[in-house]
Amino acid sequence: MPDPRSGTRFAVYLCPPAGNPYYRLGSDLLGFDVRAGQVRPLPEFLRPQDQTEAGPYGLHLTVVEGFLTDPAWWPQIEAEVRAGVACLSPGAVLTLTGGRVEAWDDGETWVHRFDANAALLVLHTLLLARLARFVTASPFDAQVAQGKYAQPFERARMRLLHTPRGLDSWRPHFTLVQPYRGSDPAGLRTRLEALTAPHHAQTYRAVALFEKREGETRWRVRADVPLHSPQTA
């Protein structure tokens, strides 16, 4: 079974612009500026081992999972993303509201959770469906083989879309810390809630196509795709 940590991978994310205050905050928390490709010092309340899983991705909110693909398909993948984004109406924006800090996975994963507006939910569904044909392997393959995600609807999603998550059970979020195994979860929550409080509502006018290349451990931004860019015939 393919190792999801190796090979070429693509994903579609929301990622704030480089100068955005929330982007700077997230990059500092994760210890990695994905747009600049630069490692950053972690804040004093986090250790390198607290960010071994989340850090290499940089700050992002998943719209389409990080699937494995054939690198020869990059032109078609990018064209498909641009075509899907172009389907939104001229006034559409992607909004996140109701921001809150949540702890998942028995306190190992700390996220900034949001509610998506209709345009973002539609785009998530459209791109997930349209990009499925470029998937050569899924990061969920091993977990499903071991018996996780065993509900019928999750298995149906795996067969059709290569992920058991998303659609009407999508939980849009930015992962802020993973895997936290420190001794002060209450203190971590207090710090994260204070830092994220100014950013509980956000608006995006572009999605970001991310890639992780064969042999590399960190992700990079391949292209930003604005919602209302001119389309060629």
Contacts in CASP RR format, 6 or more apart in sequence:
PFRMAT RR
TARGET T0000
AUTHOR 0000-0000-0000
METHOD contacts of the structure
MODEL  1
MPDPRSGTRFAVYLCPPAGNPYYRLGSDLLGFDVRAGQVRPLPEFLRPQD
QTEAGPYGLHLTVVEGFLTDPAWWPQIEAEVRAGVACLSPGAVLTLTGGR
VEAWDDGETWVHRFDANAALLVLHTLLLARLARFVTASPFDAQVAQGKYA
QPFERARMRLLHTPRGLDSWRPHFTLVQPYRGSDPAGLRTRLEALTAPHH
AQTYRAVALFEKREGETRWRVRADVPLHSPQTA
1 137 0 8 1.000
1 141 0 8 1.000
1 142 0 8 1.000
1 145 0 8 1.000
2 68 0 8 1.000
2 136 0 8 1.000
2 137 0 8 1.000
2 141 0 8 1.000
4 68 0 8 1.000
4 137 0 8 1.000
4 138 0 8 1.000
4 139 0 8 1.000
4 141 0 8 1.000
4 142 0 8 1.000
5 217 0 8 1.000
6 214 0 8 1.000
6 215 0 8 1.000
7 68 0 8 1.000
7 212 0 8 1.000
7 213 0 8 1.000
7 214 0 8 1.000
7 215 0 8 1.000
8 68 0 8 1.000
8 69 0 8 1.000
8 70 0 8 1.000
8 71 0 8 1.000
8 211 0 8 1.000
8 212 0 8 1.000
8 213 0 8 1.000
8 214 0 8 1.000
9 66 0 8 1.000
9 67 0 8 1.000
9 68 0 8 1.000
9 69 0 8 1.000
9 211 0 8 1.000
9 212 0 8 1.000
9 219 0 8 1.000
10 64 0 8 1.000
10 66 0 8 1.000
10 67 0 8 1.000
10 69 0 8 1.000
10 74 0 8 1.000
10 77 0 8 1.000
10 131 0 8 1.000
10 134 0 8 1.000
10 209 0 8 1.000
10 210 0 8 1.000
10 211 0 8 1.000
10 222 0 8 1.000
11 60 0 8 1.000
11 62 0 8 1.000
11 64 0 8 1.000
11 65 0 8 1.000
11 66 0 8 1.000
11 67 0 8 1.000
11 209 0 8 1.000
11 210 0 8 1.000
11 211 0 8 1.000
11 219 0 8 1.000
12 62 0 8 1.000
12 63 0 8 1.000
12 64 0 8 1.000
12 81 0 8 1.000
12 127 0 8 1.000
12 131 0 8 1.000
12 207 0 8 1.000
12 208 0 8 1.000
12 209 0 8 1.000
12 210 0 8 1.000
13 60 0 8 1.000
13 61 0 8 1.000
13 62 0 8 1.000
13 63 0 8 1.000
13 207 0 8 1.000
13 208 0 8 1.000
13 210 0 8 1.000
14 60 0 8 1.000
14 61 0 8 1.000
14 63 0 8 1.000
14 94 0 8 1.000
14 96 0 8 1.000
14 204 0 8 1.000
14 207 0 8 1.000
14 208 0 8 1.000
15 23 0 8 1.000
15 34 0 8 1.000
15 35 0 8 1.000
15 59 0 8 1.000
15 60 0 8 1.000
15 61 0 8 1.000
15 208 0 8 1.000
15 210 0 8 1.000
15 221 0 8 1.000
15 224 0 8 1.000
16 22 0 8 1.000
16 23 0 8 1.000
16 59 0 8 1.000
16 202 0 8 1.000
16 204 0 8 1.000
17 23 0 8 1.000
18 33 0 8 1.000
18 35 0 8 1.000
18 36 0 8 1.000
21 198 0 8 1.000
21 199 0 8 1.000
22 59 0 8 1.000
22 199 0 8 1.000
22 202 0 8 1.000
23 35 0 8 1.000
23 59 0 8 1.000
25 195 0 8 1.000
25 196 0 8 1.000
25 199 0 8 1.000
26 58 0 8 1.000
26 59 0 8 1.000
26 174 0 8 1.000
26 176 0 8 1.000
27 33 0 8 1.000
27 34 0 8 1.000
27 40 0 8 1.000
27 58 0 8 1.000
27 59 0 8 1.000
28 40 0 8 1.000
28 41 0 8 1.000
28 42 0 8 1.000
28 43 0 8 1.000
29 42 0 8 1.000
29 43 0 8 1.000
29 46 0 8 1.000
29 51 0 8 1.000
29 59 0 8 1.000
29 176 0 8 1.000
29 177 0 8 1.000
29 192 0 8 1.000
29 195 0 8 1.000
30 40 0 8 1.000
30 51 0 8 1.000
30 54 0 8 1.000
30 55 0 8 1.000
30 57 0 8 1.000
30 58 0 8 1.000
30 59 0 8 1.000
30 176 0 8 1.000
31 39 0 8 1.000
31 40 0 8 1.000
31 41 0 8 1.000
31 42 0 8 1.000
31 51 0 8 1.000
31 55 0 8 1.000
31 58 0 8 1.000
32 38 0 8 1.000
32 39 0 8 1.000
32 40 0 8 1.000
32 55 0 8 1.000
32 56 0 8 1.000
32 57 0 8 1.000
32 58 0 8 1.000
32 218 0 8 1.000
33 39 0 8 1.000
33 40 0 8 1.000
33 58 0 8 1.000
34 57 0 8 1.000
34 58 0 8 1.000
34 59 0 8 1.000
34 60 0 8 1.000
34 210 0 8 1.000
34 218 0 8 1.000
34 219 0 8 1.000
34 220 0 8 1.000
34 221 0 8 1.000
35 221 0 8 1.000
37 218 0 8 1.000
37 220 0 8 1.000
42 48 0 8 1.000
42 50 0 8 1.000
42 51 0 8 1.000
45 184 0 8 1.000
45 187 0 8 1.000
45 188 0 8 1.000
45 191 0 8 1.000
46 177 0 8 1.000
47 182 0 8 1.000
49 181 0 8 1.000
50 177 0 8 1.000
50 178 0 8 1.000
50 179 0 8 1.000
50 180 0 8 1.000
50 181 0 8 1.000
50 182 0 8 1.000
51 177 0 8 1.000
51 178 0 8 1.000
52 179 0 8 1.000
53 178 0 8 1.000
53 179 0 8 1.000
54 109 0 8 1.000
54 175 0 8 1.000
54 176 0 8 1.000
54 177 0 8 1.000
54 178 0 8 1.000
55 178 0 8 1.000
56 217 0 8 1.000
56 218 0 8 1.000
56 219 0 8 1.000
57 175 0 8 1.000
57 210 0 8 1.000
57 218 0 8 1.000
57 219 0 8 1.000
58 218 0 8 1.000
58 219 0 8 1.000
59 174 0 8 1.000
60 174 0 8 1.000
60 208 0 8 1.000
60 210 0 8 1.000
60 219 0 8 1.000
61 96 0 8 1.000
61 114 0 8 1.000
61 172 0 8 1.000
61 173 0 8 1.000
61 174 0 8 1.000
62 172 0 8 1.000
62 173 0 8 1.000
63 120 0 8 1.000
63 123 0 8 1.000
63 124 0 8 1.000
63 127 0 8 1.000
63 128 0 8 1.000
63 207 0 8 1.000
64 124 0 8 1.000
64 127 0 8 1.000
64 128 0 8 1.000
64 131 0 8 1.000
65 128 0 8 1.000
65 138 0 8 1.000
65 139 0 8 1.000
65 140 0 8 1.000
65 162 0 8 1.000
65 163 0 8 1.000
65 165 0 8 1.000
66 139 0 8 1.000
66 210 0 8 1.000
66 212 0 8 1.000
67 131 0 8 1.000
67 134 0 8 1.000
67 135 0 8 1.000
67 136 0 8 1.000
67 137 0 8 1.000
67 138 0 8 1.000
67 139 0 8 1.000
67 162 0 8 1.000
67 163 0 8 1.000
68 135 0 8 1.000
68 136 0 8 1.000
68 137 0 8 1.000
68 138 0 8 1.000
68 139 0 8 1.000
69 77 0 8 1.000
69 134 0 8 1.000
69 135 0 8 1.000
69 136 0 8 1.000
70 134 0 8 1.000
70 136 0 8 1.000
71 213 0 8 1.000
71 214 0 8 1.000
73 134 0 8 1.000
74 211 0 8 1.000
74 222 0 8 1.000
76 134 0 8 1.000
77 131 0 8 1.000
77 134 0 8 1.000
77 209 0 8 1.000
78 209 0 8 1.000
78 222 0 8 1.000
78 223 0 8 1.000
78 225 0 8 1.000
80 127 0 8 1.000
80 130 0 8 1.000
80 131 0 8 1.000
80 134 0 8 1.000
81 127 0 8 1.000
81 131 0 8 1.000
81 207 0 8 1.000
81 209 0 8 1.000
81 223 0 8 1.000
81 225 0 8 1.000
82 225 0 8 1.000
82 229 0 8 1.000
82 231 0 8 1.000
83 130 0 8 1.000
83 231 0 8 1.000
84 123 0 8 1.000
84 126 0 8 1.000
84 127 0 8 1.000
84 130 0 8 1.000
85 123 0 8 1.000
85 207 0 8 1.000
85 225 0 8 1.000
85 226 0 8 1.000
85 227 0 8 1.000
85 229 0 8 1.000
86 229 0 8 1.000
86 231 0 8 1.000
87 126 0 8 1.000
88 119 0 8 1.000
88 122 0 8 1.000
88 123 0 8 1.000
88 227 0 8 1.000
88 228 0 8 1.000
89 119 0 8 1.000
90 228 0 8 1.000
91 228 0 8 1.000
92 119 0 8 1.000
92 227 0 8 1.000
93 117 0 8 1.000
93 119 0 8 1.000
93 203 0 8 1.000
93 204 0 8 1.000
93 205 0 8 1.000
93 227 0 8 1.000
94 116 0 8 1.000
94 117 0 8 1.000
94 119 0 8 1.000
94 120 0 8 1.000
94 123 0 8 1.000
94 203 0 8 1.000
94 204 0 8 1.000
94 205 0 8 1.000
94 207 0 8 1.000
94 227 0 8 1.000
95 116 0 8 1.000
95 117 0 8 1.000
95 119 0 8 1.000
95 120 0 8 1.000
95 201 0 8 1.000
95 202 0 8 1.000
95 203 0 8 1.000
95 204 0 8 1.000
96 114 0 8 1.000
96 115 0 8 1.000
96 116 0 8 1.000
96 117 0 8 1.000
96 120 0 8 1.000
96 172 0 8 1.000
96 201 0 8 1.000
96 202 0 8 1.000
96 203 0 8 1.000
96 204 0 8 1.000
97 114 0 8 1.000
97 115 0 8 1.000
97 117 0 8 1.000
97 200 0 8 1.000
97 201 0 8 1.000
98 114 0 8 1.000
98 115 0 8 1.000
98 200 0 8 1.000
98 201 0 8 1.000
99 112 0 8 1.000
99 113 0 8 1.000
99 114 0 8 1.000
99 115 0 8 1.000
99 196 0 8 1.000
99 199 0 8 1.000
99 200 0 8 1.000
99 201 0 8 1.000
100 112 0 8 1.000
100 113 0 8 1.000
100 200 0 8 1.000
101 110 0 8 1.000
101 111 0 8 1.000
101 112 0 8 1.000
101 113 0 8 1.000
101 176 0 8 1.000
101 189 0 8 1.000
101 192 0 8 1.000
101 193 0 8 1.000
101 196 0 8 1.000
102 110 0 8 1.000
102 111 0 8 1.000
102 113 0 8 1.000
102 173 0 8 1.000
103 109 0 8 1.000
103 110 0 8 1.000
103 111 0 8 1.000
103 185 0 8 1.000
103 189 0 8 1.000
104 110 0 8 1.000
104 111 0 8 1.000
105 178 0 8 1.000
105 179 0 8 1.000
107 180 0 8 1.000
107 185 0 8 1.000
108 178 0 8 1.000
108 179 0 8 1.000
108 180 0 8 1.000
108 181 0 8 1.000
109 175 0 8 1.000
109 177 0 8 1.000
109 178 0 8 1.000
109 179 0 8 1.000
109 180 0 8 1.000
110 175 0 8 1.000
110 176 0 8 1.000
110 177 0 8 1.000
110 178 0 8 1.000
110 180 0 8 1.000
110 188 0 8 1.000
110 189 0 8 1.000
110 192 0 8 1.000
111 173 0 8 1.000
111 174 0 8 1.000
111 175 0 8 1.000
111 176 0 8 1.000
112 173 0 8 1.000
112 174 0 8 1.000
112 176 0 8 1.000
112 192 0 8 1.000
112 196 0 8 1.000
112 199 0 8 1.000
113 171 0 8 1.000
113 172 0 8 1.000
113 173 0 8 1.000
114 172 0 8 1.000
114 173 0 8 1.000
114 202 0 8 1.000
115 172 0 8 1.000
116 124 0 8 1.000
116 170 0 8 1.000
116 172 0 8 1.000
120 172 0 8 1.000
120 204 0 8 1.000
121 170 0 8 1.000
123 207 0 8 1.000
124 166 0 8 1.000
124 167 0 8 1.000
124 170 0 8 1.000
125 167 0 8 1.000
127 207 0 8 1.000
128 161 0 8 1.000
128 163 0 8 1.000
128 166 0 8 1.000
128 167 0 8 1.000
129 161 0 8 1.000
132 160 0 8 1.000
132 161 0 8 1.000
132 162 0 8 1.000
135 162 0 8 1.000
138 158 0 8 1.000
138 162 0 8 1.000
138 163 0 8 1.000
140 149 0 8 1.000
140 158 0 8 1.000
140 162 0 8 1.000
140 163 0 8 1.000
140 164 0 8 1.000
140 165 0 8 1.000
143 149 0 8 1.000
144 150 0 8 1.000
144 154 0 8 1.000
144 155 0 8 1.000
144 158 0 8 1.000
144 164 0 8 1.000
149 155 0 8 1.000
149 158 0 8 1.000
149 164 0 8 1.000
154 164 0 8 1.000
155 164 0 8 1.000
157 163 0 8 1.000
157 164 0 8 1.000
157 165 0 8 1.000
157 166 0 8 1.000
157 167 0 8 1.000
158 164 0 8 1.000
165 171 0 8 1.000
176 192 0 8 1.000
176 196 0 8 1.000
177 188 0 8 1.000
177 192 0 8 1.000
180 188 0 8 1.000
182 188 0 8 1.000
205 226 0 8 1.000
205 227 0 8 1.000
205 228 0 8 1.000
206 224 0 8 1.000
206 225 0 8 1.000
206 226 0 8 1.000
206 227 0 8 1.000
207 224 0 8 1.000
207 225 0 8 1.000
207 227 0 8 1.000
208 221 0 8 1.000
208 223 0 8 1.000
208 224 0 8 1.000
208 225 0 8 1.000
209 221 0 8 1.000
209 222 0 8 1.000
209 223 0 8 1.000
209 224 0 8 1.000
209 225 0 8 1.000
210 219 0 8 1.000
210 220 0 8 1.000
210 221 0 8 1.000
210 222 0 8 1.000
211 219 0 8 1.000
211 220 0 8 1.000
211 222 0 8 1.000
212 218 0 8 1.000
212 219 0 8 1.000
212 220 0 8 1.000
213 220 0 8 1.000
END
